[in-house]
Amino acid sequence: MKTDIRNRKDIELLVDTFYDKIKTDAVIGFLFTEIAQVNWETHLPRMYDFLGKHPFLYWKLQRKSHASPQRFT
């Protein structure tokens, strides 16, 4: 079930779900795991913070959402 992003936990769920799919994707997953060798322990918290500070970026991801974007800290 899709819901509006309301708080930091929702942002973390969105980011984690996205990157879980990316890491295992047969076409582009290797770019993150083998080529870039992303350090997920540092990258994911940065993404949580970034989206929390720039709400319009994730608000656009919710094309059907009528919620007002707000900053989550």
Secondary structure by P-SEA (a helix, b strand, c coil): cccccccaaaaaaaaaaaaaaaaaccccccccccccccccaaaaaaaaaaaaacaaaaaaaaccccccccccc
